């Protein structure tokens, strides 16, 4: 909401639409960060970024630009910016359940979510699973196999063949009878999509964090 002097922005609990604002009171919503034409310099501006790959709080790698955080109400003017919580999280009638009941509830939740995914996927070709060998992707693969035949599924893993993750992924896929593809990350593959990768990195970093770009080349392949 915008008046002549103040722009009011309220973000949801996950900040679904990324946005930025400047010290001069300009507000940029969605991916319009490129319009600010900010440039990241090589100075040691944020030690947190160097060690963790992201900037803490609402800061960005450009001192004149800040980013919106989840669950906040911003009032932005040319002279000042006020920030306060947009809403509170509260638990009502919380009654801890015994562990067996919690496990049953979790299993039921997984079943409902994956069943819906399986039903929604019927109009498409295959459900593709990035299988890392870890618990998260393993659980998803397990429940998908309960609701879809093997020919409707495809799992993939990337990296180097000698990687233990790849070996685990292959074993999991074989155990669940899910077709599995390995994408070898060699110089030939990365060079094929180098220009597109640079464009992807340049337009999505939001000048505050490193992207999770590891899947990029595997998906392009």
Secondary structure, DSSP 8 states (H G I E B T S, - for coil): -B-SS-EEEE--TT-SS-EEEETTS-EEETTGGGGGT----SS---HHHHHHSB--TTB-SSTTEEE--SSEEEEE-SS-EEEEES------S-----HHHHHHHHHHHHHHHHHHHHHHGGGSS-EEEE--SSHHHHHHHHHHHHHS-GGGEEEEEEE-TT-HHHHHHHHHHHHHT--EEEEE--HHHHHHTHHHHHHHHHHHSTTTB----TTHHHHH-
